Amino acid sequence: MPSRRISPKSYLPLPNTTQNGENYSASTYGNLSINQYIARVDHKINDANQLAMHFIYEYRRFPNHTANPNFGTIGTYPMFNVALQYLHTFSASMVNELLLGYDFEHVKQLSTRTNTDFTAASIGINGFVQPNGEPWPPSEQGFPILGISGALSLGDTSSASNIDDSRTYQFIDNFSWTRGQHTLIFGGEVRHLQDNATTNNTPWGSITFNGVQTGNAFADFILGVPSSLITPEGVPLTMARQWRDSVYVQDNWKATSNLTINLGLRWDLWVPPHDNLDTSRTLDFSTQTPTLVSLPDPLWHVSHLNFGPRVGFAYSFPHQFVVRSAYGVTWYGGKFDNINILQLNPPSDPSFSLTNGSTPTNPPTATIENPVSPSIKPASANVTSLPADDTHRNLYVQTWNLTLSKQFGSNIVDVSYVGSKGTHQDTSIPYFNTGPPQRRASR
């Protein structure tokens, strides 16, 4: 092995066992510390007006260590929540509740090499740079993953350079009116979400050695000839914003002395999220060859049919026997990953996959020193896209339950059944249409 490939620092731990034909044994572990502070103030202005306010602050630290002691992550998670409640009593039968809320959460899971002078070039891996040829900034640096089949991997494998800085603003108003045997609740909610977040898979790139070159993966690693690689995608950022609005009504009806019926209806408007940075891209399928374009506005067609009915009852039989049952539909407008994942498209994310040659007619040209060989045509560009028809079916969940309760002396026995069914669940669909690697035509 050429001496230039011998690193002055070893990133592989020494053998520590001989059991079962293995030479190394270790486990991953992490530490978690949580400090939480809660304050609450209740103030009665007069018989008709009351105020309540709470403040919650929490700070988490969660450093993690991998089986390879040379790699680990730094994790921090500060958060705080503030809420204000104002109750106004118009009369014994009419009460209004106003709720204002704010939630802040900022999680960061970073490599121990992030925000240092570390670069891939400093360990002899060249070419893992930005498209303009410049090194990635210190905030987007980490040790590339070196995967060796059958052996301990190297690299910052347990960290995805996860950054999520989110804020939620909430306004809720509920009006309760008791009239005869009916208690009516009318209300509405307006929620604004802000999320400055990353979504990445291989922020610092990965190089794989699987034995295709010599028949032994570790031999391939020693020779520095990989089978495939993924170039770094960095830590692209999305500034996602979304409005979520709802109105609802419910009637709690005391139909008889032993029968209570609950009837309700909720309507949700999930406005599609948008990216304030305008760095995300999606595919335009209207052209003969799909091309990457800026996101449409709105992101997809807005649904105005998100009605969620709910019905329930409780019936008291003689001999202290009660039956309760309910059914409801709840709508959900989708995760922010629907838009965050689109930042992984070019040009924000320049990542692509390469498969090295491994035959006499197609010899390997990529090495660990220069993995991005200009003679290899990318096997695939890592691209994600919105659906071609600009539709997004909102998830809805149906839940139902039945509970039988019987009192025996001072004891109560409950027997319950709970069911749920999700429809149009939020997920991604992969397309495995990667072609075989090809050598770039000489010029």
C-alpha positions as CSV (number, residue, x, y, z in Angstrom):
1,M,0.0,0.0,0.0
2,P,1.5,3.4,-0.9
3,S,2.7,5.3,2.2
4,R,0.7,8.3,1.2
5,R,-2.4,6.3,2.0
6,I,-1.3,5.7,5.6
7,S,-3.0,8.2,7.8
8,P,-1.1,9.6,10.8
9,K,-4.4,9.0,12.8
10,S,-6.2,5.7,12.9
11,Y,-10.0,5.9,12.7
12,L,-10.4,2.2,13.3
13,P,-10.3,0.9,16.9
14,L,-7.9,-1.9,17.9
15,P,-9.2,-5.5,18.2
16,N,-10.7,-6.2,21.6
17,T,-12.1,-9.8,21.3
18,T,-11.6,-13.2,19.7
19,Q,-15.0,-14.7,20.4
20,N,-17.0,-16.3,17.6
21,G,-14.4,-15.4,15.0
22,E,-14.9,-11.7,15.5
23,N,-12.2,-9.2,16.5
24,Y,-14.2,-6.3,17.8
25,S,-17.2,-5.9,20.0
26,A,-18.9,-2.6,21.1
27,S,-22.2,-1.0,21.5
28,T,-23.6,2.4,20.7
29,Y,-24.6,4.5,23.7
30,G,-25.9,8.0,24.4
31,N,-26.5,10.3,27.3
32,L,-29.6,12.3,27.9
33,S,-30.0,15.1,30.4
34,I,-33.2,17.2,30.6
35,N,-33.8,20.3,32.7
36,Q,-37.4,21.6,32.8
37,Y,-38.9,24.7,34.4
38,I,-42.6,25.4,34.6
39,A,-44.3,28.6,35.9
40,R,-48.1,29.3,36.0
41,V,-50.1,32.3,37.1
42,D,-53.9,32.3,37.7
43,H,-55.6,35.7,38.2
44,K,-59.3,36.3,39.0
45,I,-60.1,39.8,37.8
46,N,-63.7,39.6,38.9
47,D,-66.5,37.1,38.9
48,A,-66.9,37.4,35.2
49,N,-63.3,37.5,34.0
50,Q,-60.3,35.2,34.7
51,L,-56.8,35.0,33.3
52,A,-54.3,32.1,33.4
53,M,-50.8,32.0,31.9
54,H,-48.1,29.3,31.8
55,F,-44.5,29.2,30.7
56,I,-42.6,26.0,30.1
57,Y,-38.9,25.9,29.4
58,E,-36.9,22.8,28.7
59,Y,-33.3,22.1,27.6
60,R,-32.1,18.7,26.5
61,R,-28.6,17.5,25.8
62,F,-28.2,14.1,24.0
63,P,-24.7,13.4,22.8
64,N,-24.4,10.0,21.1
65,H,-21.5,7.6,20.6
66,T,-21.2,4.9,17.9
67,A,-19.6,1.5,18.1
68,N,-16.5,3.2,16.6
69,P,-15.3,5.5,19.4
70,N,-13.8,8.0,16.9
71,F,-17.2,9.2,15.9
72,G,-20.2,10.7,17.7
73,T,-22.7,13.5,17.7
74,I,-23.5,16.6,19.7
75,G,-27.2,17.0,20.4
76,T,-29.0,20.0,21.9
77,Y,-32.7,20.7,22.1
78,P,-33.9,24.0,23.7
79,M,-37.7,24.6,23.7
80,F,-40.2,26.8,25.4
81,N,-44.0,27.2,25.4
82,V,-46.1,30.1,26.4
83,A,-49.9,30.1,26.6
84,L,-52.5,32.6,27.8
85,Q,-56.1,31.8,28.6
86,Y,-58.9,34.4,29.1
87,L,-62.3,33.3,30.4
88,H,-65.3,35.6,30.2
89,T,-68.6,34.6,31.8
90,F,-71.6,36.3,30.1
91,S,-74.1,34.5,32.2
92,A,-74.5,31.1,34.0
93,S,-75.3,29.6,30.6
94,M,-72.8,31.4,28.3
95,V,-69.0,31.3,28.7
96,N,-66.3,32.3,26.2
97,E,-62.7,31.0,26.3
98,L,-59.8,32.6,24.4
99,L,-56.5,30.8,24.1
100,L,-53.2,32.3,22.7
101,G,-50.2,30.1,22.4
102,Y,-46.6,30.2,21.1
103,D,-44.2,27.2,20.9
104,F,-40.5,27.4,20.1
105,E,-38.3,24.3,19.5
106,H,-34.7,24.2,18.1
107,V,-33.1,20.8,17.8
108,K,-29.6,20.4,16.5
109,Q,-27.7,17.1,16.1
110,L,-24.3,17.7,14.6
111,S,-21.0,15.9,14.0
112,T,-18.3,16.7,16.5
113,R,-16.3,17.9,13.5
114,T,-19.0,20.5,12.4
115,N,-17.9,24.1,12.9
116,T,-14.2,23.1,13.1
117,D,-11.4,23.3,10.6
118,F,-12.0,19.7,9.5
119,T,-12.5,19.0,5.8
120,A,-12.7,15.8,3.8
121,A,-9.5,16.9,2.0
122,S,-7.7,17.0,5.4
123,I,-8.0,13.1,5.5
124,G,-7.0,12.7,1.9
125,I,-10.4,12.6,0.3
126,N,-10.4,15.1,-2.5
127,G,-13.3,16.3,-4.7
128,F,-16.0,16.2,-2.0
129,V,-16.6,20.0,-2.4
130,Q,-19.3,22.4,-3.5
131,P,-20.2,22.6,-7.2
132,N,-18.1,25.8,-7.5
133,G,-15.0,23.9,-6.3
134,E,-14.9,25.6,-2.9
135,P,-14.9,23.5,0.3
136,W,-18.1,23.2,2.2
137,P,-18.4,25.8,5.0
138,P,-17.5,24.7,8.5
139,S,-21.2,24.5,9.4
140,E,-21.7,21.8,6.7
141,Q,-18.6,19.7,7.4
142,G,-18.4,16.1,8.7
143,F,-16.5,12.9,8.2
144,P,-17.8,11.1,5.0
145,I,-19.2,7.6,5.6
146,L,-16.8,4.8,4.6
147,G,-18.9,1.7,4.5
148,I,-16.9,-1.6,4.4
149,S,-19.0,-4.8,4.0
150,G,-18.5,-7.1,6.9
151,A,-16.4,-4.6,8.9
152,L,-16.8,-1.7,11.1
153,S,-17.7,1.4,9.2
154,L,-16.0,4.8,9.5
155,G,-17.6,8.2,9.4
156,D,-20.3,10.3,11.1
157,T,-23.0,7.7,10.5
158,S,-25.3,8.5,13.4
159,S,-25.7,12.2,12.6
160,A,-27.6,13.6,9.6
161,S,-26.6,17.2,10.5
162,N,-30.2,17.5,11.8
163,I,-31.3,21.1,12.4
164,D,-34.9,22.0,13.0
165,D,-35.8,25.5,14.2
166,S,-39.6,25.6,14.5
167,R,-42.2,28.1,15.8
168,T,-45.9,27.7,16.1
169,Y,-48.4,30.5,16.7
170,Q,-51.9,29.5,17.8
171,F,-55.2,31.3,18.3
172,I,-58.3,29.4,19.6
173,D,-61.7,30.7,20.7
174,N,-64.5,28.6,22.2
175,F,-68.0,29.7,23.1
176,S,-70.1,27.5,25.3
177,W,-73.9,27.9,25.6
178,T,-76.1,25.8,27.8
179,R,-79.7,25.8,26.7
180,G,-82.1,23.3,28.3
181,Q,-80.7,19.8,27.9
182,H,-78.1,21.0,25.3
183,T,-74.6,22.3,25.9
184,L,-73.4,23.8,22.6
185,I,-69.8,24.6,21.8
186,F,-68.8,26.8,18.9
187,G,-65.1,27.4,18.2
188,G,-62.4,28.1,15.7
189,E,-58.6,27.8,15.5
190,V,-55.9,29.6,13.5
191,R,-52.4,28.1,13.6
192,H,-49.3,29.4,11.8
193,L,-46.3,27.2,11.5
194,Q,-42.7,28.3,10.7
195,D,-40.0,25.7,10.3
196,N,-36.4,26.4,9.3
197,A,-35.1,22.9,8.8
198,T,-32.7,20.6,7.0
199,T,-33.6,17.2,5.6
200,N,-30.6,15.3,4.3
201,N,-29.4,11.8,3.9
202,T,-25.6,11.9,3.2
203,P,-24.6,15.5,4.0
204,W,-20.9,14.7,3.9
205,G,-21.0,12.0,1.2
206,S,-20.4,8.2,1.4
207,I,-18.0,5.8,-0.1
208,T,-18.7,2.0,-0.2
209,F,-16.3,-0.9,-0.4
210,N,-18.1,-4.3,-1.0
211,G,-15.4,-6.5,-2.4
212,V,-16.3,-6.2,-6.0
213,Q,-12.7,-5.2,-6.9
214,T,-10.7,-8.0,-5.2
215,G,-13.3,-10.3,-3.7
216,N,-12.7,-8.9,-0.2
217,A,-14.2,-5.7,1.0
218,F,-11.5,-4.8,3.4
219,A,-8.9,-5.4,0.7
220,D,-10.7,-3.0,-1.5
221,F,-10.6,-0.5,1.4
222,I,-6.9,-0.9,1.9
223,L,-6.3,-0.5,-1.8
224,G,-8.6,2.6,-1.8
225,V,-10.8,1.4,-4.7
226,P,-14.5,1.7,-3.9
227,S,-17.5,0.0,-5.6
228,S,-19.7,3.1,-5.4
229,L,-20.1,6.5,-3.8
230,I,-22.6,9.3,-3.1
231,T,-21.2,12.8,-3.3
232,P,-22.0,15.3,-0.4
233,E,-25.3,17.1,-0.4
234,G,-24.3,19.6,2.3
235,V,-26.9,20.9,4.6
236,P,-29.5,22.6,2.5
237,L,-32.1,24.6,4.4
238,T,-35.9,25.2,3.9
239,M,-37.9,27.9,5.5
240,A,-41.3,26.3,5.4
241,R,-44.4,28.2,6.3
242,Q,-48.1,27.1,6.6
243,W,-51.5,28.2,7.8
244,R,-53.9,25.7,9.4
245,D,-57.4,26.9,10.1
246,S,-60.4,25.1,11.6
247,V,-64.0,25.8,12.8
248,Y,-66.1,23.3,14.7
249,V,-69.4,22.9,16.6
250,Q,-70.5,20.3,19.1
251,D,-73.7,19.5,21.0
252,N,-73.6,17.6,24.2
253,W,-77.3,16.6,24.6
254,K,-78.7,15.1,27.8
255,A,-81.5,13.3,26.0
256,T,-82.8,11.5,29.1
257,S,-81.7,11.0,32.6
258,N,-79.6,8.0,31.6
259,L,-78.7,8.8,28.0
260,T,-76.2,11.5,26.8
261,I,-75.5,12.0,23.1
262,N,-72.6,13.9,21.6
263,L,-72.8,15.3,18.1
264,G,-70.1,17.3,16.5
265,L,-68.6,18.5,13.2
266,R,-65.2,20.0,12.4
267,W,-64.0,21.6,9.2
268,D,-60.2,21.9,8.5
269,L,-58.5,24.0,5.9
270,W,-54.9,23.0,5.4
271,V,-53.3,25.6,3.3
272,P,-50.3,24.1,1.4
273,P,-46.9,25.0,2.8
274,H,-44.5,27.2,0.9
275,D,-40.7,27.8,1.1
276,N,-39.7,31.4,1.9
277,L,-36.2,30.8,0.6
278,D,-37.5,29.6,-2.8
279,T,-34.6,27.1,-3.1
280,S,-36.6,24.0,-3.4
281,R,-37.3,22.4,-6.8
282,T,-39.6,19.8,-8.3
283,L,-40.0,18.1,-11.6
284,D,-42.2,19.6,-14.3
285,F,-43.7,16.6,-16.2
286,S,-45.4,18.7,-18.9
287,T,-42.1,18.8,-20.9
288,Q,-40.9,15.9,-23.0
289,T,-38.0,15.5,-20.7
290,P,-39.0,16.4,-17.1
291,T,-37.1,19.4,-15.9
292,L,-36.5,20.9,-12.4
293,V,-38.5,24.1,-11.8
294,S,-39.4,26.2,-8.8
295,L,-42.2,25.0,-6.7
296,P,-45.8,26.0,-7.8
297,D,-47.9,28.3,-5.8
298,P,-50.0,26.8,-4.3
299,L,-47.9,23.7,-3.8
300,W,-50.9,21.5,-4.7
301,H,-54.6,21.9,-5.1
302,V,-56.3,23.0,-1.9
303,S,-59.0,20.7,-0.6
304,H,-62.1,22.3,0.9
305,L,-63.8,19.1,1.8
306,N,-62.1,18.2,5.1
307,F,-65.2,17.7,7.2
308,G,-64.8,15.6,10.3
309,P,-68.0,14.4,11.9
310,R,-68.1,12.8,15.4
311,V,-70.8,11.1,17.3
312,G,-70.9,9.4,20.7
313,F,-73.2,8.3,23.4
314,A,-73.2,7.1,27.1
315,Y,-76.1,5.0,28.4
316,S,-76.6,4.0,32.0
317,F,-78.4,0.7,32.6
318,P,-79.7,-0.5,35.9
319,H,-77.4,-2.2,38.4
320,Q,-74.5,0.3,37.8
321,F,-73.8,-0.8,34.3
322,V,-72.8,1.8,31.7
323,V,-72.1,1.6,27.9
324,R,-70.1,4.2,26.1
325,S,-69.3,4.4,22.4
326,A,-68.0,7.0,19.9
327,Y,-66.9,7.4,16.3
328,G,-65.0,10.3,14.7
329,V,-63.0,11.5,11.7
330,T,-59.9,13.5,12.1
331,W,-58.0,15.2,9.2
332,Y,-54.3,15.9,8.9
333,G,-52.7,18.1,6.3
334,G,-49.3,16.5,6.0
335,K,-45.8,16.7,7.3
336,F,-43.4,19.5,6.5
337,D,-41.2,16.8,5.0
338,N,-43.4,17.1,1.9
339,I,-41.6,20.4,1.2
340,N,-38.4,20.0,3.2
341,I,-37.3,16.9,1.2
342,L,-37.5,19.0,-2.1
343,Q,-34.5,21.0,-1.0
344,L,-32.4,17.9,-1.8
345,N,-32.9,18.6,-5.5
346,P,-30.3,20.5,-7.6
347,P,-29.1,23.2,-7.4
348,S,-29.5,23.4,-3.6
349,D,-28.3,19.8,-3.3
350,P,-25.7,18.8,-5.9
351,S,-25.5,15.2,-4.7
352,F,-25.4,12.3,-7.2
353,S,-24.5,8.6,-7.2
354,L,-21.5,7.0,-9.0
355,T,-20.8,3.3,-9.6
356,N,-17.1,2.5,-10.1
357,G,-15.9,0.2,-12.9
358,S,-14.9,-3.3,-12.0
359,T,-14.2,-5.3,-15.1
360,P,-11.3,-5.4,-17.7
361,T,-13.4,-3.6,-20.2
362,N,-14.6,-1.1,-17.6
363,P,-11.8,-0.8,-15.1
364,P,-12.2,1.3,-11.9
365,T,-11.2,4.9,-12.1
366,A,-12.6,6.2,-8.8
367,T,-10.3,6.0,-5.7
368,I,-10.6,7.0,-2.1
369,E,-8.2,9.9,-2.8
370,N,-10.2,11.1,-5.9
371,P,-13.6,9.5,-5.7
372,V,-15.3,11.8,-8.1
373,S,-13.8,10.4,-11.3
374,P,-14.6,12.6,-14.4
375,S,-14.7,9.4,-16.6
376,I,-17.7,7.9,-14.8
377,K,-21.1,9.0,-15.8
378,P,-23.4,9.4,-12.8
379,A,-25.5,6.3,-12.3
380,S,-28.4,8.4,-11.0
381,A,-29.2,11.9,-9.9
382,N,-30.8,12.0,-6.5
383,V,-34.1,13.8,-7.3
384,T,-37.4,13.9,-5.5
385,S,-40.6,15.4,-6.8
386,L,-44.2,16.4,-6.1
387,P,-46.9,14.3,-7.8
388,A,-47.3,15.0,-11.5
389,D,-50.9,16.0,-11.1
390,D,-50.3,18.6,-8.4
391,T,-52.6,16.8,-6.0
392,H,-52.1,15.9,-2.4
393,R,-54.7,13.7,-0.7
394,N,-55.0,14.8,3.0
395,L,-54.7,12.0,5.5
396,Y,-57.8,11.3,7.5
397,V,-58.1,8.9,10.4
398,Q,-61.3,7.2,11.5
399,T,-61.5,6.1,15.2
400,W,-64.2,4.2,17.0
401,N,-64.5,2.7,20.5
402,L,-66.8,0.8,22.8
403,T,-66.5,0.6,26.5
404,L,-68.5,-1.4,29.0
405,S,-68.3,-0.4,32.7
406,K,-69.6,-2.2,35.7
407,Q,-69.3,-1.2,39.3
408,F,-68.8,-4.0,41.9
409,G,-68.9,-2.4,45.3
410,S,-66.1,0.1,45.5
411,N,-64.4,-1.3,42.3
412,I,-65.2,-0.4,38.7
413,V,-64.3,-2.8,35.8
414,D,-63.9,-1.4,32.3
415,V,-63.7,-3.5,29.1
416,S,-62.9,-1.5,26.0
417,Y,-62.4,-1.9,22.3
418,V,-60.6,0.8,20.3
419,G,-60.2,0.8,16.5
420,S,-58.7,3.1,14.0
421,K,-58.1,3.3,10.2
422,G,-55.9,5.7,8.3
423,T,-56.6,6.6,4.7
424,H,-54.2,8.4,2.3
425,Q,-51.3,8.1,4.8
426,D,-48.5,10.5,4.2
427,T,-45.5,8.8,2.7
428,S,-43.1,8.9,-0.2
429,I,-42.9,6.5,-3.2
430,P,-39.5,5.6,-4.5
431,Y,-38.8,4.9,-8.2
432,F,-36.0,2.4,-8.7
433,N,-35.2,3.2,-12.3
434,T,-31.5,3.6,-12.0
435,G,-29.6,2.6,-15.2
436,P,-26.3,0.7,-15.3
437,P,-23.1,2.8,-15.0
438,Q,-21.6,4.0,-18.2
439,R,-18.2,5.4,-19.1
440,R,-18.2,9.0,-20.2
441,A,-17.4,9.3,-23.9
442,S,-13.9,10.7,-24.5
443,R,-13.6,14.0,-26.2
